[in-house]
């Protein structure tokens, strides 16, 4: 059965009916792009025939959903640090360090500097580009509800009326976090990663299966992250079973949970109870808050993890997991031959500077505006 339409991430209801249709078309287009790959620019890249768009191709009855889960704390920061305190401090210093599709902002008591609240988001920026263009008032309301009642339109849009993703309420680790802004934390990257990693590769007569050898040969992400190598290996494990693969609707990145063994609250209560999802559905949460209710008489900074007080948002991120959901079907039926080489850039002729521009969210919005004008 073919999918009729892709829902917005988290099955959010911010867009109107036309906006949801436009969003679905954009996601469908990115899946088609990921299936094609870019064989004109890269050797051993595409087409990726075991990756499919469920709006264009049936998903068979043998379909299996697979949650692919990883840790939200940035592995590359951890690898470059010599102590826990150093890595927590670095991760808390800039959203640009938070590259595991999980970003956070820390609010502190102005007098004691203790952590009062940590907000986590895994919402891709592309959805917010759509939302900001389609529904400015809704965008403003969501910022006021989730980040600060002080947000104004001028904070979110430039003089030409364009949405500013890195606005002052969504750029730091201390002044709010509405959606992802780190350059690699995008839905387009998620989709391309799934498509690129679907290619089965046999190099020197041996089928690649390890996380690192797959990502280094397929060149579909950053080898030093928690997320990219793991996502790629999990997707590839399905295509090695001669299955076709895709991403589950709604296509997005979601929180998989927070684990709190070894945590202690001053009153002996369960620290898990202070974690709550505030946006998305329970099955597809895209925003989470860790905060102690005011009437409890203590704050997040008074909790301890393995005997150490919580001083950084990164301490919590160590125990936050993020996920995407893949779909495999038609197991043992694929006749696609493995690729016998690694992905590599081809020598490029001049004149390709604009390649891929029409795949952007901005291009989709321009096309939608032209369609409205013609009505």
N, C-alpha and C positions, 0 to 999 in steps of 0.2 A: 504494500500500500504506500502511495506517495503522500508526503506531508503537504497539507494545503497551505500552511503559512508558518513562518517562524515567529514566535512570540518575542517581545522584548526581554532582555536579561532579567532574571528574577520574576518573570511574569508581571513586571511593573505596569501600572495603568496610567502613566503620566501622559502618553501621547494620545491624540484623538485617532479615530478610525483610519483616516488617510495617512497619518503619521506612522501608524503601525504597519500599514501596507508598504510604505516606503522603506521602513526599517527592515521588513522581511525581504524585500527585493535586494537591499544592500547586503544582507547576510548571505542570501542565495548567490549573489554575484561573487562574494569573496570565496565561497566554497567552490564555485566553478573555477575561479582563478587558481585556487590551491590544487585542484585536480589537474589543470593544464600544466602547472609549473611554469618554468621559463626556459625551455630548451634552446631558444635562440640565443640566450645569454650564458647558459650554463650547460656543460656537458653532463650526461648521466643525471638529468634532473626530471624530465617529464616526457610524456604525460604520466601522471601518477594514477594508473588505471584502477587501483584497488581502493582509491578514495572517491567518495561519491557525494552528490548533493541529494538529500532525501526529498527535495521538492521536484527533482527531475527523474530520479530512479527509485524504484520500489525498495522498501526495507522488508526483507522476507520474514516469515514467521519464526525462523530460528534465531532471531535477533537477540543479542545479549548486551546489556548495558554494563559498562565497566567504569566505576569511579576511580579516577587517577588522582592520588592525594600526595601532597608534599608539604614541607614545613615552610611557614611564612617568613621566618627570619632569613635575611640574605646570606647565603653561603659564601659568596665572594668576600663579604665583609669579615665573616668569621675566619676565612682562610688567611686573610691578610693581617689579622690581629694577634697579639701575643697574650691577651688576657680577656676574661669575660667582660670586665668593666670597660676595657678599651673598645671591644666590638659593640657593646650596648651603646656606648657614648657616640661612636661613629654612626651607627644605624639611626640613632635618634637625632643626629645633627642635620640630616638632609633627606628629603624624600627621594632624591636622585640615587641614594644608596639602597633604597628599598625596592629591589628589582625582582621580587618573587611573586608578582601580581598581588601583592599585599602591602598597603601603605597605611601609615598611622600618624596620629597627632596626639600630643600629650598636653593636658591642662593641669596646672599646678596651683596650689594654694599660694596666693600672692605674699603671704606673711611667712609661712613655714617652708615654702618651696616643695612641699610634699606632693606627690602625684595624687590628683583627685579623680581624673578621668582619662581614659585612653580610647580614642575612636579609631576603628579599623575600617578600611574600605577595599573592595576588590572590583568596583565598577569600572568598566573600560571607558576611556575618554570619548570614543566614537558615539556611544549612546548619548552622552551629554552634548555633543556637537549637534546631533539631531534635535534633542529636546530644547536646547537653547535657541535654535533657529525656529522651531515650530511653536514653542510655547514659552515665551519670555516670562510671563507672569507666574507660570507654574515653576519655572526654574528659580525665580526669585523666592517664591514661597518655600521651596524645598531647602534652599540655602538658609533661609531664616529659621526654618524648623529644625534643621539638623546641625547647622554650624553656628550661626549667630543671628539674633534678631536685628542686629545693626547693619546687616548687608543691604546695600542699595543697588539699583540697576547700574549705576555708574561704576560700581565695583566689579561688575560681571561683563560689561560690554565696553568696547572701545568707542572712539568718536564716530566710527563708521558703522556702528551697530553690530560688530562681530563679537561673538563670545570669546572671552579670554580664559582659556583653560587654567593658566597659572595666574589667576587673580589673587589678590592679597588674602582672601579667605580660603584659598586652595593651593598654597604654594609652599608652606612651611610645615615643620613638625610641631609647631606650638600654637598655630592660629587657625586650626581647623583642617579637615580633609574631607572633601565632598566626593571626589572620584580620583582614579589613578592619573598620575601625570608623568611618572618616570618613563623615559622614552621607549623602553622595551615592553612596558606593561600595557599592551593594547590587545583588543579582540582580534584585529587583523593579524597580529603576531601569533596569537593562539591558533587561529585557523590555518595559517601558513605552516606553523610548526607541525600540526596534526597531518596536514597533507604531505609535507616533505618527509616526515618520518614514516609514512606508510609504505615507502619503497623498500622492498626486500632486496638486499645486496649480498651477492656472493663474490668475495674477493679472494683470488688465488685458490679457488675451489672450496672455500669455507664460508658458510653462511654467518654473517655478522649478527650477534645477539646481545652483546654487552652495551650498557648505557653509553660509555665513553667512546667506544669504537664506532657505534652507530652515529652519534652526533658529530664526531669528527669527520667521518666519511660523508655523511649526508649534509653537513653544514647547514642545519636547520635551526640553530639556536646557539646559546652561550653554554659551553661545556662546563663552566665553573658554577653554574646555578644549581639549586635544588630542583627547580621545576623542569627546565627544558630537557636535560638528559633523561629524566624519569618519564616525562610525558612521551617523549619519542620512543623510548624502549617499550613502554606499555602499548602504544599504538602498533608498533612494529611486531610485537608478540602476537597480535591478532592477525596481521597480514601474513606472517609466517605460517599461520594455520590455514592459509589459502582462503581467508575471509575478505570481504569488502568492509570498509570502515568509514565512519563519519562521526560528526559530533551531535550529541543529543540536543533536542529542542527543550528549553530555550538555550541557544548557544551563549555561553558566558562563563565567567569565573565565579566560584562560590566558596563560601566558608564551609569547611567540613567539620569544624568544632574546635574546642579548647579543652585540653586535658590538664587537670589540676592535682594529681597526686604529688605529695611533697609540699603543697601549699598550706599555709596556716593563716587563719584570721584571728585577731585579738580576742574575739568573743567565742571562739571555738566553732563558729558556723562554717558551712560548706562554701569555700571560695568559688566553686562552680556557679553558685547562685547569683553572682554579681556580673556574669556574662550574659548579654542579651542581644538578640538580633532586632534591628529597628527599621530594616528596609528589605524588601523581597519577601518571598514566601518561606515558611519553615524548611521546605525542601531545597529552596534556592535562595539563601540569604546573601545579600551583597553588602551589608553594612552591619557592624557590630560595635557595641560599647562595653567597656569594662569600667564599672563605677559602683561604689558603695552607696546605698540610699542614705540621705542626710540624717535620718533618725537613728542610725546605728551607732553614732558617736565616734566613728573613726573613718579614715579614708584609704584609698588604694595603697598609698605609701606606707601604711601601717601593716599591711599584709607582708608575709615572708614567703619566699620560694626557696626551699632547701636551706632555710635558716637565714637567708639574706633579705633585708627589706627591699621592696620594689621601689627602685629609684629611676628606672628607665622604662619606656614603652617596649623596648627591645626585649626586656626580661619576659614580658608577656608573649611577645611575638615568637619566642622560642617554643611556645606550646600551642600556637595557633596553626591550624592546618587549612590549606586551600585545595580546591579540587576543580576538575572539569570532568565531564562524563562523555566517554566515547561509546560508540555503538559498533558492534561487529555482527555481520550476518553472512549468509551463504558460505558457511564454513566448509572447507575441503572442496570448494567448487571453482575457485579462481584458477584460470589457466594462464595468468599473466607471468611472463618469464622474469626472473630476477635480473636486476642490473648488475653488471660485472665490473663496474668502475665507480669511483667516488665522484661526487658532484664537484665541478671545478669551473671557474669562469672561462668563457670563450674570449678570444680576441674580438674587440668590438669595433665596428665601423663608426665613423663620425655620424652625428645627427640623431642620437638616441637620448638626448638630454631630457625629453619630455615623456619618456616611456612610463606608462603606468599611471599618469596623472588622473585619468578619468576613473580610476578605481577608488579615489578618495571619497570620504564623506562629503567634503565640500563640493565635489563634482556632482554627487547624487542630489545634494540640496539645490544646486544651481539648476539641474534638470527638472527637479520638482517645481521650482519657481517658474521656469519656462512653461511647464504644463499648465500651471494655474493661470498664467497670463493668457494662454490661448483659449481658455474656457469662456 
